[in-house]
Amino acid sequence: MTEFASLAVEYVTPEHLARARQLAATLGLELLCGADLGRCDYDSLLRVTDAGLQLQPTGRKAPGPVWVDFVGGAVGHRRLHGGGTGQLIAKAVGMRQGVRPRVADVTAGLGRDSFVLASLGCDVQMIERVPVIQLLLADGLARAQQDAEVADIVARMQLIEADSISWLAQQASQDERPQVVYVDPMFPHSDKSALVKKEMRLFRDLVGDDADAARLLEAALAAAANRVVVKRPRKAPVIPGPAPSVQLAGKSSRYDIYALKKLA
């Protein structure tokens, strides 16, 4: 019995068969060819396409796929027009002239915040425990490495396949710990866009609700050398535990900052 009971691997054209077969074997999933999304027995499909690896909801009126794209779309627009180090996320992790901290994003998801930090000069470790999301991230990184405009950025992004709490426990005893640990727990964000709602549905199907936020914060505080940054919806309560040192609030999100030692 697979842990992904509502997921199958799908391909459409013969040139994708070999990769689809390998993914199905690795994940222990059924392999489908050209599935009818409206009548599929699975909630979602991991699709091998010319555009990359995609996670596609099924059923009538299903929205489009989710995949990792570090070149175009919203991520590409933000890279070009996002405001540079004036962005709240840059201030939250402690960027200033001559300071680009080493960041561990322990809730990597689709890697968007990691990419923003890397595009501003940080070395970022992305920690992800869900195998399907790991595959989407690895696929997005591999495609971005072939693009001249973003290859140098994704070279600063390292994908680590691990449970974040266990990984942080290991880092706490290392000489070179992450300077900043960045946490964005699963939570119903106030952003009501169709993209966010679609991604939240898919992630909850795969991951479930995040019941470990307090333990994750505790582990992050023990592992970080300089600070922990927690991203929250603007009006959400703080994670149970120590009070943040300072908060930075935007229109829809807020950054709770736990300062441990000055960044230099």
ZINORNOR-V889705 format. One record per pair of residues at least 6 apart in sequence whose C-alpha atoms are under 8 Angstrom apart, sorted by the first residue. I is the first residue (numbers start at 1). J is the second residue. D is the distance in Angstrom with one decimal. If there is no record, write none. Layout:
# ZINORNOR-V889705
i->I j->J d->D
i->I j->J d->D
This chain:
# ZINORNOR-V889705
i->2 j->27 d->7.9
i->2 j->28 d->6.1
i->2 j->29 d->6.9
i->4 j->29 d->7.5
i->4 j->206 d->7.2
i->5 j->42 d->7.9
i->6 j->41 d->8.0
i->6 j->42 d->4.8
i->6 j->43 d->5.0
i->6 j->44 d->6.3
i->7 j->29 d->7.1
i->7 j->42 d->5.5
i->7 j->43 d->6.2
i->7 j->44 d->5.0
i->7 j->45 d->5.5
i->7 j->46 d->7.1
i->8 j->24 d->7.5
i->8 j->29 d->5.3
i->8 j->30 d->5.1
i->8 j->31 d->6.2
i->8 j->32 d->7.0
i->8 j->42 d->6.7
i->8 j->44 d->6.9
i->8 j->45 d->5.0
i->8 j->46 d->6.1
i->9 j->20 d->6.5
i->9 j->23 d->7.2
i->9 j->24 d->5.8
i->9 j->29 d->6.5
i->9 j->30 d->6.2
i->9 j->31 d->5.0
i->9 j->32 d->6.1
i->9 j->45 d->5.6
i->9 j->46 d->4.7
i->9 j->47 d->5.9
i->9 j->48 d->7.8
i->10 j->20 d->6.7
i->10 j->31 d->5.8
i->10 j->32 d->4.6
i->10 j->33 d->5.5
i->10 j->34 d->6.7
i->10 j->35 d->6.9
i->10 j->45 d->6.2
i->10 j->46 d->6.0
i->10 j->47 d->4.7
i->10 j->48 d->6.4
i->11 j->17 d->6.4
i->11 j->20 d->6.3
i->11 j->32 d->6.6
i->11 j->33 d->5.1
i->11 j->34 d->6.1
i->11 j->47 d->5.7
i->11 j->48 d->5.2
i->11 j->49 d->6.9
i->12 j->33 d->5.5
i->12 j->34 d->4.8
i->12 j->48 d->7.7
i->12 j->49 d->7.5
i->16 j->48 d->6.3
i->16 j->49 d->7.2
i->19 j->48 d->7.5
i->20 j->31 d->7.2
i->20 j->47 d->7.9
i->20 j->48 d->6.2
i->21 j->31 d->6.7
i->24 j->30 d->6.1
i->24 j->31 d->5.9
i->27 j->131 d->7.8
i->37 j->57 d->7.8
i->37 j->58 d->4.8
i->37 j->59 d->5.7
i->37 j->60 d->7.4
i->37 j->62 d->7.7
i->38 j->58 d->6.1
i->38 j->59 d->4.3
i->38 j->60 d->4.7
i->38 j->61 d->7.7
i->38 j->62 d->7.7
i->39 j->58 d->7.8
i->39 j->59 d->6.2
i->39 j->60 d->7.7
i->40 j->58 d->6.5
i->40 j->59 d->6.7
i->42 j->58 d->7.0
i->43 j->57 d->6.0
i->43 j->58 d->5.5
i->43 j->59 d->7.3
i->44 j->55 d->6.7
i->44 j->56 d->5.4
i->44 j->57 d->4.3
i->44 j->58 d->5.4
i->44 j->202 d->7.8
i->45 j->54 d->8.0
i->45 j->55 d->5.7
i->45 j->56 d->5.1
i->45 j->57 d->6.4
i->45 j->58 d->7.2
i->46 j->53 d->7.0
i->46 j->54 d->5.7
i->46 j->55 d->4.7
i->46 j->56 d->6.4
i->47 j->53 d->5.8
i->47 j->54 d->5.1
i->47 j->55 d->6.2
i->47 j->56 d->6.9
i->48 j->54 d->6.6
i->52 j->67 d->7.6
i->52 j->139 d->6.8
i->52 j->140 d->7.5
i->52 j->143 d->7.8
i->53 j->67 d->6.5
i->53 j->135 d->7.9
i->53 j->136 d->6.1
i->53 j->139 d->6.4
i->53 j->140 d->8.0
i->54 j->65 d->5.9
i->54 j->66 d->5.7
i->54 j->67 d->4.7
i->54 j->68 d->7.9
i->54 j->136 d->7.1
i->55 j->65 d->5.4
i->55 j->66 d->5.1
i->55 j->67 d->6.2
i->56 j->63 d->7.9
i->56 j->64 d->6.5
i->56 j->65 d->4.3
i->56 j->66 d->6.4
i->57 j->63 d->6.6
i->57 j->64 d->7.2
i->57 j->65 d->6.7
i->57 j->202 d->7.3
i->63 j->198 d->7.0
i->66 j->199 d->6.8
i->67 j->110 d->7.6
i->67 j->136 d->6.3
i->67 j->140 d->7.6
i->68 j->110 d->5.8
i->68 j->111 d->7.5
i->68 j->136 d->6.0
i->68 j->137 d->6.0
i->68 j->139 d->7.4
i->68 j->140 d->4.9
i->69 j->75 d->7.2
i->69 j->140 d->5.6
i->69 j->144 d->7.7
i->70 j->76 d->6.5
i->70 j->112 d->7.7
i->70 j->115 d->7.3
i->70 j->140 d->6.5
i->70 j->141 d->7.4
i->70 j->144 d->6.0
i->70 j->150 d->7.6
i->71 j->144 d->6.2
i->71 j->147 d->7.5
i->71 j->150 d->6.7
i->75 j->112 d->6.7
i->78 j->116 d->7.9
i->79 j->116 d->6.9
i->79 j->119 d->7.0
i->84 j->90 d->7.9
i->84 j->120 d->6.7
i->85 j->91 d->7.0
i->85 j->95 d->7.0
i->85 j->96 d->7.6
i->85 j->120 d->6.9
i->88 j->248 d->7.1
i->88 j->249 d->8.0
i->88 j->250 d->7.4
i->88 j->255 d->8.0
i->89 j->117 d->7.9
i->89 j->255 d->7.6
i->90 j->117 d->7.0
i->90 j->120 d->8.0
i->92 j->229 d->6.6
i->92 j->248 d->7.1
i->92 j->255 d->6.5
i->92 j->257 d->6.7
i->93 j->101 d->7.4
i->93 j->180 d->6.6
i->93 j->182 d->7.9
i->93 j->227 d->7.6
i->93 j->228 d->8.0
i->93 j->229 d->6.6
i->94 j->100 d->7.7
i->94 j->101 d->7.3
i->94 j->263 d->7.0
i->95 j->101 d->7.0
i->99 j->263 d->7.6
i->99 j->264 d->6.5
i->100 j->120 d->8.0
i->100 j->121 d->6.1
i->100 j->122 d->5.1
i->100 j->123 d->7.9
i->101 j->122 d->5.9
i->101 j->123 d->7.3
i->101 j->179 d->6.0
i->101 j->180 d->6.7
i->101 j->263 d->7.6
i->102 j->122 d->5.9
i->102 j->123 d->5.1
i->102 j->124 d->6.1
i->102 j->178 d->5.6
i->102 j->179 d->5.3
i->102 j->180 d->6.3
i->103 j->122 d->6.9
i->103 j->123 d->6.3
i->103 j->124 d->4.8
i->103 j->125 d->6.3
i->103 j->178 d->5.7
i->103 j->179 d->6.1
i->103 j->180 d->4.7
i->103 j->181 d->5.8
i->103 j->182 d->6.8
i->104 j->124 d->5.7
i->104 j->125 d->4.6
i->104 j->126 d->6.1
i->104 j->127 d->7.2
i->104 j->178 d->5.9
i->104 j->179 d->8.0
i->104 j->180 d->6.3
i->104 j->181 d->4.8
i->104 j->182 d->6.0
i->105 j->114 d->6.5
i->105 j->124 d->6.9
i->105 j->125 d->6.0
i->105 j->126 d->4.9
i->105 j->127 d->6.1
i->105 j->181 d->6.1
i->105 j->182 d->4.7
i->105 j->183 d->6.3
i->106 j->125 d->7.9
i->106 j->126 d->6.1
i->106 j->127 d->4.7
i->106 j->128 d->6.8
i->106 j->164 d->5.6
i->106 j->181 d->7.0
i->106 j->182 d->6.2
i->106 j->183 d->5.8
i->106 j->184 d->8.0
i->107 j->126 d->7.4
i->107 j->127 d->6.2
i->107 j->128 d->6.3
i->107 j->164 d->7.5
i->107 j->182 d->7.6
i->107 j->183 d->5.8
i->107 j->184 d->5.8
i->107 j->185 d->6.6
i->108 j->114 d->7.1
i->108 j->126 d->5.3
i->108 j->127 d->5.7
i->108 j->128 d->5.7
i->109 j->128 d->6.9
i->109 j->133 d->6.8
i->110 j->133 d->7.2
i->110 j->136 d->7.5
i->110 j->137 d->6.3
i->111 j->126 d->7.4
i->111 j->137 d->6.9
i->114 j->124 d->6.3
i->114 j->125 d->8.0
i->114 j->126 d->7.0
i->114 j->157 d->7.4
i->115 j->153 d->7.5
i->115 j->154 d->7.2
i->115 j->157 d->7.4
i->117 j->123 d->7.8
i->117 j->124 d->7.3
i->118 j->124 d->6.3
i->118 j->153 d->5.7
i->118 j->154 d->7.0
i->118 j->156 d->6.0
i->118 j->157 d->6.6
i->119 j->153 d->5.3
i->121 j->153 d->7.8
i->121 j->156 d->7.9
i->122 j->156 d->7.0
i->123 j->156 d->4.8
i->123 j->157 d->6.2
i->124 j->156 d->6.1
i->124 j->157 d->4.9
i->124 j->158 d->6.3
i->125 j->157 d->5.9
i->125 j->158 d->4.8
i->125 j->159 d->6.1
i->125 j->160 d->6.8
i->126 j->157 d->7.0
i->126 j->158 d->5.9
i->126 j->159 d->4.8
i->126 j->160 d->5.8
i->127 j->159 d->6.3
i->127 j->160 d->4.9
i->127 j->161 d->6.0
i->127 j->162 d->6.1
i->127 j->163 d->7.3
i->127 j->164 d->6.1
i->128 j->134 d->6.2
i->128 j->159 d->7.6
i->128 j->160 d->6.5
i->128 j->161 d->5.4
i->128 j->162 d->5.8
i->128 j->163 d->6.7
i->128 j->164 d->7.0
i->129 j->161 d->5.7
i->129 j->162 d->4.9
i->129 j->163 d->4.8
i->129 j->164 d->7.1
i->130 j->206 d->7.7
i->130 j->207 d->7.2
i->131 j->161 d->7.9
i->134 j->159 d->7.9
i->134 j->161 d->6.8
i->137 j->159 d->7.7
i->138 j->159 d->7.3
i->141 j->154 d->6.5
i->144 j->150 d->6.2
i->144 j->151 d->5.9
i->144 j->154 d->6.9
i->145 j->151 d->4.4
i->145 j->152 d->7.8
i->145 j->154 d->6.7
i->145 j->155 d->7.5
i->164 j->216 d->7.4
i->165 j->215 d->7.4
i->165 j->216 d->5.7
i->165 j->219 d->6.0
i->165 j->220 d->7.8
i->168 j->219 d->5.9
i->168 j->220 d->6.3
i->168 j->222 d->7.8
i->168 j->223 d->5.7
i->169 j->219 d->6.3
i->169 j->222 d->7.6
i->169 j->223 d->6.7
i->171 j->177 d->5.7
i->171 j->178 d->7.7
i->171 j->223 d->5.6
i->172 j->222 d->5.9
i->172 j->223 d->4.1
i->172 j->224 d->7.4
i->173 j->223 d->7.8
i->177 j->223 d->6.6
i->177 j->224 d->6.3
i->177 j->225 d->6.0
i->178 j->223 d->7.3
i->178 j->224 d->5.5
i->178 j->225 d->6.1
i->179 j->224 d->5.5
i->179 j->225 d->4.6
i->179 j->226 d->5.0
i->179 j->227 d->6.6
i->179 j->263 d->7.8
i->180 j->224 d->5.6
i->180 j->225 d->6.7
i->180 j->226 d->5.9
i->180 j->227 d->5.0
i->180 j->228 d->5.6
i->180 j->229 d->7.2
i->181 j->220 d->6.1
i->181 j->223 d->7.8
i->181 j->224 d->5.7
i->181 j->227 d->6.6
i->181 j->228 d->4.8
i->181 j->229 d->6.3
i->182 j->228 d->6.0
i->182 j->229 d->4.9
i->182 j->230 d->6.0
i->182 j->231 d->7.8
i->183 j->217 d->7.8
i->183 j->228 d->7.6
i->183 j->229 d->6.1
i->183 j->230 d->4.7
i->183 j->231 d->6.2
i->184 j->230 d->5.8
i->184 j->231 d->4.8
i->184 j->232 d->6.8
i->185 j->210 d->6.5
i->185 j->213 d->6.3
i->185 j->230 d->7.9
i->185 j->231 d->7.5
i->185 j->232 d->7.7
i->186 j->209 d->6.3
i->186 j->210 d->5.2
i->187 j->209 d->7.6
i->187 j->210 d->7.4
i->187 j->232 d->7.8
i->187 j->233 d->7.9
i->188 j->200 d->7.9
i->188 j->233 d->7.8
i->189 j->232 d->7.6
i->189 j->233 d->5.2
i->189 j->252 d->8.0
i->189 j->253 d->8.0
i->190 j->233 d->6.2
i->190 j->234 d->7.9
i->190 j->252 d->6.3
i->191 j->252 d->6.7
i->213 j->239 d->6.8
i->214 j->239 d->6.0
i->214 j->240 d->5.7
i->214 j->241 d->6.7
i->217 j->239 d->7.6
i->217 j->241 d->7.8
i->218 j->241 d->7.6
i->220 j->228 d->6.5
i->221 j->227 d->7.5
i->221 j->228 d->6.3
i->221 j->258 d->7.9
i->224 j->260 d->8.0
i->225 j->260 d->7.1
i->225 j->261 d->7.0
i->226 j->259 d->6.5
i->226 j->260 d->4.9
i->226 j->261 d->4.5
i->226 j->262 d->6.2
i->226 j->263 d->6.1
i->227 j->257 d->7.0
i->227 j->258 d->5.5
i->227 j->259 d->4.6
i->227 j->260 d->5.1
i->227 j->261 d->6.7
i->228 j->257 d->5.9
i->228 j->258 d->5.0
i->228 j->259 d->6.7
i->228 j->260 d->7.9
i->229 j->255 d->6.4
i->229 j->256 d->5.7
i->229 j->257 d->4.7
i->229 j->258 d->6.3
i->230 j->255 d->5.5
i->230 j->256 d->5.0
i->230 j->257 d->6.5
i->231 j->253 d->6.9
i->231 j->254 d->5.8
i->231 j->255 d->4.6
i->231 j->256 d->6.4
i->232 j->238 d->7.8
i->232 j->253 d->5.7
i->232 j->254 d->5.1
i->232 j->255 d->6.2
i->232 j->256 d->7.4
i->233 j->252 d->6.0
i->233 j->253 d->4.4
i->233 j->254 d->5.8
i->234 j->249 d->6.3
i->234 j->250 d->7.0
i->234 j->251 d->7.2
i->234 j->252 d->5.2
i->234 j->253 d->4.3
i->234 j->254 d->4.7
i->235 j->254 d->8.0
i->238 j->256 d->7.6
i->243 j->258 d->7.7
i->244 j->256 d->5.6
i->244 j->257 d->5.4
i->244 j->258 d->4.8
i->244 j->259 d->7.7
i->245 j->256 d->7.6
i->245 j->257 d->5.8
i->245 j->258 d->5.1
i->245 j->259 d->5.9
i->246 j->256 d->6.3
i->246 j->257 d->5.4
i->246 j->258 d->7.1
i->247 j->254 d->6.8
i->247 j->255 d->5.6
i->247 j->256 d->4.7
i->247 j->257 d->5.9
i->248 j->254 d->5.6
i->248 j->255 d->5.1
i->248 j->256 d->6.7
i->248 j->257 d->7.9
i->249 j->255 d->6.3
